[in-house]
Amino acid sequence: MDIASQFTEIATALISDNLERLPGAIGLRPFHNGRHMVGVALTVRTRPGDNLAIHQVLELVKPGDVIVVDGGGAVDRALVGEIMVAIAAKRGARGFVLDGAIRDAAALGIGDFPVFARAAIHRGPYKSGPGEINLPVSIGGQVIFPGDIVVGDADGVVGFAPAQAEALLVAARAQAAKEAEMMRSIAAGTYKGAYAR
């Protein structure tokens, strides 16, 4: 099992806590039915409101990729919708993360393909470029590099370098075990109010 897939059951809150609570995209939310997302970043930067480069990256996507789109945070035009999401899913992508807007929110909302974005809007995109693929991008204030591991859940999205993954996995699992024990003690009425992270 590859290291990225081992984060399938790890909450973004635990990841963030064990990265000194520093990284994580701000302002993005899930537009799908809540399925956990884990994959490797395939990055795209677009002109705000333009999705030509996203169409181009769909020709490059590999199974396990998360398509991470720096759309400049603009929410006046949708960058992807139901059709592009279906293409990404069919080609084995693990999700979309967009610092921008989506459309077809009702259709995406009943599906389990992970889509995280700032907003939904009916207005469609331009398709004239420019755009760039496979470069560092800024997503909700976090820099994501090509090949970073990207995790998303109901709380949001966080990314980190593969070199951090092994130690981070150990720390996050340890914290999860500690919190599970705290919940058991609360249920049993034996919790003493010790400091919790």
Secondary structure, DSSP 8 states (H G I E B T S, - for coil): --TGGGGTT--HHHHHHTTTT----SS-EE-SS---EEEEEEEEEE-TTB-HHHHHHHTT--TTEEEEEE-TT--SSEEE-HHHHHHHHHTT--EEEEESEE--HHHHHTS-S-EEESEE-S---B----EEESS-EEETTEEE-TT-EEEEETTEEEEE-GGGHHHHHHHHHHHHHHHHHHHHHHHHT--------
